Amino acid sequence: MDKTGIVGWGSYVPRFRIKIEEIARIWGRDALPILEGLGVDEKAIAGSDEDTITMSVEAGRTAILRAGINPVKISALFIGSESHPYAVNPSSTVVSEALGFSSAFGNTFKEKTIFMGDLEFACKAGSAGMQICHAFVKSNEIEYGMAIGADTAQGKPGDALEYTAGSGAAAFILGKDPVAELEGTYSFGTDTSDFWRNEGKKYPNHGARFTGEPAYFKHVTNATKGLMEKLSLGIDDFDKVVFHTPNAKFPLRAAKILGFDASKLKEGLVVPKIGNTYSGASLIGLASVLDSAKPGERILVTSYGSGSGSDSFSFMITNKILQAQKLGKKTIDYINNKKYVDYGTYVKLRGKLLRE
C-alpha cells in the first residue's frame, strides 16, 4: 500500500512577546508561587490584526510551499482551535479561499467539493484534524488534506493561565509519498474536566493542580503506551519526542514517567519562548522538529486536550524531507523575530481592556 503522511508543513508565531516577569510585576507577590517550575520565560502575543484565521493562512502558505503542490489539489481542511474568531461562522471556509483551494479562471470561479470543518477539543483539536485528513487520504477519498492547529489562547488577568497562554499556528498537508510517513495513530480519552469555558464567557476556568493528575499525565502516558503497543515499538525506537506543552515542566515529567531521555524533547520544546499555544502547541513542536529532522528518524508526537483526551502519532522521516526543509521560514525564524511589549500594550492587543 502507498505510504501516507505529511507532505508539507508550516508554522507561524506572532512577533510580539511579553516577559513572564512583566506579568508578575503587575500582580505582585501573589504571582510568585505560580511562576515556580513553569519553565516559561516569555510568550507570543497575537497583534490587534491577527487571529486564528490569519495565523492559519500564514502557516498554511508555508505548508503548501514545502509540499510543492497546487493548492487546488487540497480537498479537505480542518482547523482546530479554542479561539475561532466567530461563534457562528467557520474559519475553514475563509482560510480555504485565502489559500487558493478553489481556482479562479477569468471572470468565472471553478468550485469543487472540499471537506471542511472547525474542530474543538481543547488543545488536541489540531491533531484530531490530522487524523481525519489521514483517513481521507488513506481511503483514497482525497489526494491531499490540510490540518491546522491555531490559537490566540485566553487567560483571565491575574490567573495562572495568563502566564503561559500564547498565540501561534501550525499547518500540515497529508498525502501520499510523504516527507514523514504516518506509521500509526492511537487515541485515549475520558470524561475528565480539568479545564473548561462556559458558553458566552471570555475566559476559561481550570482545576488548578487537578490538571496534572488525573488529566494531563494519565492521558498523555496512556495514549503513548497504546501507540507503542499497537506498533510494537519501544522507547528506544524513537529519536525525537513531542508532547503537548502547557508549560515546560509537564512534558519533561511525562517523558520521565514513560522512560524517555529528556534530550529527545529538546527540539520540539519551544514553549519557554512562545508559551502554550493551545491547539497549536504540540503541532508547532512537531513543525520545529521537522525543520531539522533527518531521513530515517522516527518521531513520536502526543497531543493533549482538556476534557480530556490525547492523540499519539508515530512518524518515520523519508529522504524527501531534505528538499522541503530548504523552503519557507522555519519555526526558529519566527521565535527569534520578536518585539517585547509591556503589560499595558499586551492587554490592549488582546482586548482585555475594552472601551465602551
N, C-alpha and C positions, 0 to 999 in steps of 0.2 A: 504493500500500500504506500502511496506517496506520503512523504514526510510533510507534516503541517506544523505551523508555529509562527513565530514573529518574523515578519519580513521587513519591517521598518519600525522605528521608534523615535520619539522626540519628547523633550521636556520643556517646561517653562517655569521660571521663578521670577517674580517681580523684583525690581532693584531696590525698592525702599526697604530699610531694615530698622528695627528698634532693638537696642540692647536690653537684656532682661533686667540689668541693674537700673535702667531708666524707669522701667515699670515699677520696680521695687522702691525706687526713690519716692514715687508718688504715694504708695501705700504704707511706707514706713516699716516699723518693726514687725507688724503683722505678716509681712511678706517673707520674712527670713526663714521660717520653717518650710514654706512652700519651695523655696529655691534649693534647699538641701537635696543633693542627689539627682536633680533633674538632668544634669549634663547638657543643658541647652544654654548657649551664650547669647544668641540673638534670634530673631525670627523675621521672616519675609512678610511684607505688608502689601496687599494689592492697592494700586493707586485709585484715585477717585473715578477714573475712567476704565477700570479693569474689573472683571468679574469672571465667573466660571465660563461663560461663553467666550470672552476674548482670550482667556488663557488657553482654553481648549483649541481655539483656532491656531494660536502660535505653536503649541505642541504638535498639533496635527500636521501643520505645514512641514515641520522637520521630519516627521514620520513618513510623509509622502515622498519627500526628497530622498530619504535614505532607502526607501523601498524601490525607488526608480520606476514607478508606475504612473499611468494616467489616472487621476483621481476618479474618473468616471467608471473605473473598474471596481470601485469600492461600493458594495451593495448593502452594507449594514453599518450602523453607527449606534453605539450605546454609551451614554455619558453617565458616569456615577458621580454623585455629589450630594452633600448636605446643604449646599448653598446655591441651588439653581436660582437665577435672578427672578423667575416668575413662579408663583404658586400654581397658576394655571396658564400654561403656555410653554411648550417644550423648548429646551436648549438645543436638542439634537437637530431639529429642522433648520434652525438658524446656522448652526455650525456646518451642517452638510452642504448647504448652499454656499457658504463662505469659502469652503474648501474645494468647491467645484465638483461635487459628486454627480451633478447633472450638467449637461452640456448646452451651451448657447450656440446656435447656428444662425447668424444674421439676425433677423427680427423674430425668429421663431425659437422656442425653447423646447428641447427634447427631454421629456420626462421619462423616468424609469422607476421600477419598483425598488424601494430602499427600505430595508427593515430598520426602524428607528425606535429609540426609547430612552427616556430619562430614568435612571435607576437610583434607588435609595436603599441602602443597608449600612447606614453609618459609614465607617471608614473602609469597608470592603466592597462598596458598590462598583468601583472601577474594576476590581479583579473579577467580580461576577460578570461584568461585560466581556472580559476576555474569555471566560468560559463559554458564554453564549456565541461569540464570534467564532471561536474554535470549533464548536459543534456544527455551526452552519457551514464552515469551510470543509470540515472533515466529512460531512454528509453530501458534499458537492452541491449544496443548495445555492451557494455563492462562491465567487472566486476569491474575493477579499472582503474583510470586515475590519472596522476600526473600533477599538475600545479606549475610552478615556476616563481617567480619574482626576477630578479637579475640585478644588475648594478654596473659598475665602473663609477660613474657619472662624467660628464665632466663640467669643469668651466674654462673659459678663465682667464689667470693670471691677477689679479687685479680687475676682475669683481665681482659683488656682489655674483654670484653663487659660486665662488671659496671658500667662507667661509663656505658653507654648503654641497657642493656636495661630498657625501661619497660613500662607497662601502659596499655591503652586499647582501645576498640572503635569500629567504625563500621558502620552498617546501611543498606542501600539496598533500596528496593522497586522492582522492574522491572515495567513495564506499558505500556499504550497511553496516548496523549495525555499525554506526559511533560513534566516541567519541564526536563529535559535529554535531548534526543534522542541516542541512541547511533547515530552515523553509521557506525561500523565498529570492528572489533577485530582485533588481529593478535598472534600468539604466536610466541616464539622460544625454543628450549631445546636444551641439550646435556648430556652426562654430565660435568659439571664440579663436583666435590665440594669446595667451599670451606668448608663448614660442615655438621656432622652431629652427631646424638646417638644413641648406640647404645641398643638395647633395654635397659630397666631402669636406665639411667643418668639421674641427675637433671640433670646439666649437659651442655651441648653442647661440642664441640671445633670448632676453626676453623683455617684455613690461614694465619692472620695476613695478611701482605701479599698472599698469593695471592688474597684475597677481592676485591681491586680488579681486577687483570688476571690471568687472563682470565675472571674471574667476573662481577662487577657491571657493569663498563663494557661488556664485549662484549655481554652480553645486553640491557641497557637500550638501548644505541645501536642494536643490530640490530632489536629489536622496534619501536622508534620509527621507524627508517628504513623498515621493512617496512610499517608502518601508513600512513605518509605516501605511500609509493609506491602502495599499494593504493587510497588515496582520492584520489590526485593532488593532494596538499596539500604546502605548503612551510612553513618555519618562520615566515614572516610571516602565515600563515593562523591561527595560534593566539594567543589573547590571554592565556591563563594556562596554566601547565605544572606538573604534579605528577610527581615521580619518587620512587621508594622512597627512604627516608631512614634508612640505617643510622647516619648521622651527618649533620652539616650540610655536610661537605666533599664527599662523593661526588656528591650530586645537582647541586651547582654545577659540579663538574668535568664531569659528563655533559652538562650544558647547554652548557658551553663547547665541548666536542667536537662537539656537534651544531649549534652556531651560534646557540642561543637566548640572548637577553639575560637576565641573572640576575634582572632586575626581574620577569620573568614568573613566577618561582618564589616570590616573596615571600609571597603569601597562603597558600600550601599548605605552606610550610616551617616547621612547628610543632615540629620535632624539638629545637631548642635549649631549649625549655621543658618538654617531656614525655619526651624520649628516644625510642629506637627501639621502637615498639610492635609490631614484627614483622608479623604478618598484618594488623594494624590500621593500619600506618604510611602507606602510600600512600592508603588509603581515608579515614583521618582527615584527611589533607591535602586530598583531594577534598571532603570534607564542609566543611572550612573555606573552601574556595573557593566552594562552592555557597551558603554562608551570606550572601555578599555579591555573587554574580555578577549580571550584568546581561543582559537579553534581547539576543540577537544575538552574544554572546561565544562563542568556541569554546575548549574546554578539552581539553588533552592530558594523559592520565594513563598512566604506565608503571610497573607494579609490578616487583618482582624477588624471586625466591625461590631460595635456595641449592639447588644440586643438579644443574642450575641452569636457571632459566627466567624469562622476562618476558612479561607481558600488557600490550598497549598499547591505549588506547581514545581515541576522539575523540567529544566531546560538544558539541552545539550547544544553548545555553540558549534557552528559549522564554519567552513572556510569562507563562506560568503560574507561574513561579518567584517572582514578586513577592508573591503571596498566601501561598505556602508559607513564605517567609522570615520572615513575621510570627509564625509558630507555633513553639513549643518553644525549648529552650535552644540557643544557638549554641556552636560549638566553643570560641570565645574565652571564653565564660562559664565553662566547665569549666577552661580553662587558668588563668584568673585566680582561681578559687576553690581556694586551696591552703593546706596546713599543712605546715611543714617539720619533719622529724624527724632525729634523729641516727643514726649508723651502727648503734648497738645496737638502737634501735627498728626500724630498717629490716630487720635480719637476723631479728628476731623476727617481724615482719609477714610476711616472705617465707619463713619456715620454714627459714632457713639454719642455725639453731641449734635442734635438737630435743631435748627431754628424753626419756630412756629410759622 
